[in-house]
Amino acid sequence: VFRHAKVDISDLSYFVPALHGINASVFLTGDVYGYVDNLKGKNLSIEYDRETSLKGDFSLRGLPVIEDTYMFFDLKEVSTNAIGLRNLPYPPFDEHRHLEIPSNFDHLGIIDFKGEFTGYYNDFVAFGIFNTKLGKIRTDLNLHENEQGDFEYKGDIISNTFSLGKFIEYEKLSDIALDMVIEGKGISIEEIQAKAIGNINYLIFNDYKYEDIQLNGEFTNQTFTGDLSINDEYLSFDFKGLVDASKKRPISNFKLKLNHSNLAKLNLFQQEDTLTSLSFDANFDLVGYTIDNVSGNAAFSNINFKSSSLDHHVDSIILRASGENEKRRLILASDLLNAEVDGKFKLEQIPNTIEEYLNFYIPQNGNLINLPTEQNFKYSVLLKNTSPITDVFIPELKVDSATELYGVFNTENHISQLNLKSSHIKYANLDFNATDLNLSSISDSIYFSLSNNYFGFNSNELENLKINGNLISGNSDVKIRWSGSNEKLDSGNINLKGKFHELDKIDVDFIESYFVVNDSIWQFKEPSRIKIDTS
C-alpha cells in the first residue's frame, strides 16, 4: 500500500532490469501486490513529472522481461500534454529514447484519456476516449512496432467534432466529424503512410459546412491516392486519382466530376447571387503548380455556369504544357479562345517585366537601364466566344469573335512586337470598331499605331481615328487624326511631344493642334503643356 510515495524508477531496475536507464521518479498512491512476474495494482494514482498523471488499475504478467510482459491497464483517468508525451521514455530504456511527438500536438492542450490498454509494450490495443482542447476522439486501435522500429496502427477512429484546421495549422479549415477505419504508420504530414476508409460526416471549410463525404484512399508523405466523393446539398463531386505534394513540383493525376456546386452558398464566388452554380468534368495529368512550371495536360469538358441572369455552356477547355527552361510551350484550345505561347517565359512576372521593359526606354540619370534576360517568346491568341468569361468576370467588356492578338516579346535584345486586330471591342462607354493596333520596339525605340473606323465614347463619335507615335530615349512624338460627319467632334489634328522624366512623370506639349466642334475650329495656343504625375 502506497500513500503518495516517491518511487525512483532507477531503484526498481534492480528488481526489473528492463527499467534500467530511466532516471526519473513517480509519486504513487494505491495498492500494488503480487510477484514481479505477476504484478497487479488497484486504485492507483501515479504522477510522472509535472505534466502526466493517471488513475486506474493494472495487471502485468511476464516481468522482468519487458518484451514478454503482457499488460492490461484499466485507466479511469489519464492527463498529459505534448510536453508530457515527449518526456515519456521508450523501451529499451538504456538507449534513453523518448516519444517523438510532432509540434502540432501542442495545439491539443491538456489531453485526457479514459479507456483500456491491452497487450505488450510494442503491440497493444488502445480502446477509449481522448478529450482535448480541440475536441474528442474515440479510438479502438491496435498499435504495434514493426522491424524498423516504427509504430503501425489499425482500427477505428470516431469523432463527433474535432478542430482539424487548428491541429494541422490551416486557417480555412475548421471542424470535422468522422467515422474512419485506418491502417498505417506515422502521424506527421511528412511521415504518414496510412489507408483510410469511411465517412466524414461533416467538414467546415471556408465557413461552409460540407456534409456526407466518403473517403477511400491512401496518404503517404503528403500524397493522396484514392477516391473522394461529396454528396452535399450545395456540392457534389467524385474524385479519383493521385495528388502528390511531396516533391518540389507537385504531381496531379486524377479525374474529377463536379456534378453540381452552388458557389454562393459555398462562400466561393458571387455570394450575393444564391443561384450561381458550376458543373464540369475534368481530367488532370500535370506536374507543377504554376503556369510557369507546369507540364502535362489538363482537360475540362461539359462546363456549365448558371446564375440568376446567365446560362453558359462550354464544350471543352484543353491545356497542354511541355518543355522546360528556355524552350517551353503552352497551348490552350477551347470554345472560348485558342492561345499559344512558345519560348522562354515567366507569365506570372509579365506585369512587372512590361513596366521594367518600358523603363528601359526612359533614361535614368542620363543612362538607359539594362534589363535582366527573362523573357523571349512568341505568342498568339484567337478569340472565339468569350462571353462565358467576360459576362462573369468583366461584364462591361464585349469582344467580337475572330479577334486576334499575336507577336513576340524579347527582353534580351529589346525586339518586340504586338498586333491586335478586331472587328469590334466595347468596354463600358468606350466603343472600338475595326481596330488595328501595332506596336514594335527595337534597341532604343518603341513605335506604335492604332486605327479605328469608328471610336465612340460617352455620346461622342470619332470616325477614321488614327494614332501614330514613338518613344525614343525618353522622348515621345504622337499624332492623332480623325475625320467624319460627327456634329460634335467633326475632325481633329493633335500633335503631341512628350518628355518622360520617369514612367509616371511626363511633360506633354501640344504642337500645331486643333479640333473641330460644331463647325468651330479650336486651336491650342502654343506653348501649351500638360504635366502628368501619377506617382
Buried (B, 14 or more C-beta within 10 A) or exposed (E): EBEEEEBEBBEBBEEBBBBBBBEBBBBBBBEBEEEEEEBBBBEBBBBBBEBBBBBBBBBBBBBBEBEEBBBBBBBEEBBBBBBBBBBBBBBEBBEEBEEEBBEBBEBBEEBBBBBBBBBBBBBBBBBBBBBBEBBBBBBBBBBBBEEEEEBBBBBBBBBBBBBBBBBEEEEEBBBBBBBBBBBBBBBEBEBBBBBBBBBBBBBBBEEBBBBBBBBBBBBBBBBBBBBBBBBBEBBBBBBBBBBBBEEEBBBBBBBBBBBBBBBBBBEBBEEEBBBBBBBBBBBBBBBBBEBBBBBBBBBBEBBBBBBEEBEBEBEBBBBBBBEEEEEBBBBBBBBBBBBBBBBBBBBEEBEEBBEBBBBBBBBEEEEBEEBEEBBBBBBBBBBBBBBBBBBBEEEEBBBBBEBEBBBBBBBEEBBBBBBBBBBBBBEEEEBBBBBBBBBBBEEBEBBBBBBBBBBBEEEEBBBBBBBBBBBEEBBBBBBBBBBBEBEEBBBBBBBBBBBBBEBEBBBBBBBEBBBBBEEEEEEBEEEEEEEEEEE
